[in-house]
């Protein structure tokens, strides 16, 4: 994988939190980006203790979080109109497209979206 930037899908964050060495290896020497949607999805997992939320917030501080900007909204609408994606996935895909970032994910669905450079990892 070329370049020094990488966008993580929410599932990559979850695996990273669980200690995935595979995800960690992809991140070496990379500037890591997240969609604000991934931040929301991660912190809203049911049953998280306050201590776990605090730990996850510290981990999120390592990354550049991309807010829902007008260009991302327009692209997410376009992606969702042409592909059967859940809204969070459409926003994450749009973030990858608009920022021209490879997307690290375990979800093969992203590989079918034009303009998304998916880096699929095995779990």
Steps between C-alpha positions, in 0.01 A plus 500: 500500500646831392464831677517602859129553569224254582131521590379238747155350480318451829566127494875565475475717813315227685760240402778740594344548843488121537875486433510406130861490389380484138332840525792644696746389228301686233520815711879511539643833381156621384300810580166349603165657418154409624156607391300667775255214438759249621552706813125500564461129425790404726394710798135395475556124526241385757627400842828693503612596848608857569857373540484333157354816342788699650752246364342515153497881505873494574556265205291725275729789596779334301311552173378784279120495507330630185168674562200476272589767246275613210706313237487181706122538539451542125721200421329286767164580344630402157658178629188402691274569200705267282595228749297330769702619798411590851531874560810470727681294234406750230646784708821305570532416128441864410770608745745261333404633157508870587831479689647252250595264783536124491238344729611224738204271561394140548180575303528386139198716408726804468700332221191528278477877530656697218759744626568319828848351527415219742773324695327187622645320800413150616377436852 
